[in-house]
Amino acid sequence: MNRPDTDQQQPSPPHAEFWQRLKTSARSMRVRLAFGYVLLVTILLLAAGLIFRAALDNSIEREARALLTERWGAVRGYLTISEGRPIWVYEPGDSVQVDAVNRLRLRLLIADSNGNLLEISDRFPLADLETREALRAAAVLAEPAFESRTGGNGIDYLIRRGPFPHRDTLLVLALAQPLEGIHRESRTVLRWYFWTLPVLIALLGALSWQMAGRALLPLRQLSKAAEIVSSETLSLRISPRGARDEVDALTVQFNGMLDRLERSFERVKRFTIDASHELRTPITAIRGQLEVALITARTKEEYRAAIETAMEDVERLSKIVRSLLLLSQAESGQVALQLVLVDLSTAVREAAAHFDLPAAAKGLKLSVVVPGNCMALIDPIQFERLAMNLLSNAFKYTRPGDSITVTLSRFESDVIFTVADTGPGIAAKHLPFIFDRFYRVRDDGGDVDKGIGLGLSFVQWIAQAHGGHVEVRSTEGQGAAFAVSLPAGDSSNSLRVLPID
């Protein structure tokens, strides 16, 4: 007998899939926003209804108190005491007075100061409080008091009871006012309010759903844009709505992020192309030299000459690789500056001293203009690399008879280090790219063997890592000047290690 395979996965029932979709939808921001709106407004409407009911009840009680106070004074105008008995004085033919007296006597209690009842209406709500002792105690009250009472018919009453001096006689007077009619009207209003509340909440839910959808529309656009963003679609941008709200700010930030990513990808792409080209040139040269040596060399001297020539290209290749490695470490933030307080005047003079003999041999005039001392919080090794790169760059691109001037100045909280030359200068078309990696300016003879094109990139990174910047000023045929601005700083300076931009 075959047994069913209990391990085989059974298809989920339809209701399970429905509940799963419902749970997923319930976690959406639109549902939560709409539900939050509805819940908040529902609580506010319920609270408003309860507050309205309390305010209405309070208003009803105030009106009832005012009415009882008014009738209390009216009793004084119609009531008199004769032989210890209350007598109502009015014109029987005057319908107004008759109606007024009838209303006063409708729910009324009169007793003497000893608690003996003198008159009581049939509709007055009796209670244990109307005992002789209670009435005698009410006679000595300082002023009449109000109290709420439920009659035997279940109707709520407001009663004003207290002493009622009348000429030389002290009476106890109590007037009652039913609240049922007024309460009935208030309950009707509240009933309609709470019956229409579900309809209002339903309309509010539909409106909240639409409002949440409109509010989240830019976020959905951002989400769709993020889904399709790749290295080929980095030019995609989302237009702000013009509302100048948080969503517009997020849209602007998202577009800014895409701008930075696009520039970064372009920089990486250009770097990859340039690095491949720079590495390919010496590798091709080495391979060609070795292939020629294998084919044509016959003696040991010929092989040695080929190997020496290849070693020169290997050294150049090694220099490129070391520079690329240091550049990669700088971009990833692995190069941390070791800041110490250094006299830049001494550091600049020592860096320039390395070029005294080469400048004299080339027929260049090298001038150093620095103050007696200029203290700054810097990394000595990185600053030496910055100075050597700028001096080397000026030395390579000047001609015999030109001059190189190195200056160091202090302006408030900044130190300006400048290397200027009177060489051929830099054309305006090259200035925007002068700090790009592997970018080199060809001279009139087309000579490109002026280094590997990373020196100025390192200069810019070192300046930015110290919290400064570098600028170039040049006119073609009139020389060039590179000015590095660094914060003079002290032990409180903050360190910034930035990637090369």
Buried (B, 14 or more C-beta within 10 A) or exposed (E): EEEEEEEEEEEEEEEEEEEEEEEEEEEEEBBEBBBEBBEEBBEEBEEEBEEBBEEBBEEBBEBBBEBBBEBBEBBEEBBBBEEEEBEBEBEEEEEEBEEBBEEBBBBBBBBBBEBEEBBBBEBBBEBEBBEEEBBBEBBEEEEBEBEEBEBEEEBBBBBBBBBBEBEEEBBBBBBBBBBEEBBEEBEEEBEEBEEEBEEEBEEBBEBBBEBBEEBBEBBEBBEEBEEEBEEEEBEBEBEBEEEEEEBBEBBEEBBEEBEEEBEEBEBEEBBEEBBEEBBEBBEEBBEEBBEEBEEEBEEEEEBEBBBEBBEEBBEBBEBBEEBBEBBEEBBEEEBEBEBEEBBBBEBBBEBBEBBEEEBEEBEBEBEBEBEEEBBBBBBBEBBBBBBBBBBBBBBBBBEEEBBBBBBBBBEEEBBBBBBBBBBBBBEEEBBEEBBBBBBBBEBEEEEEEBBBBBBBBBBBBBBBBBBBEBEBBBEEEEBBBBBBBBBBBEEEBEBEBBBBE
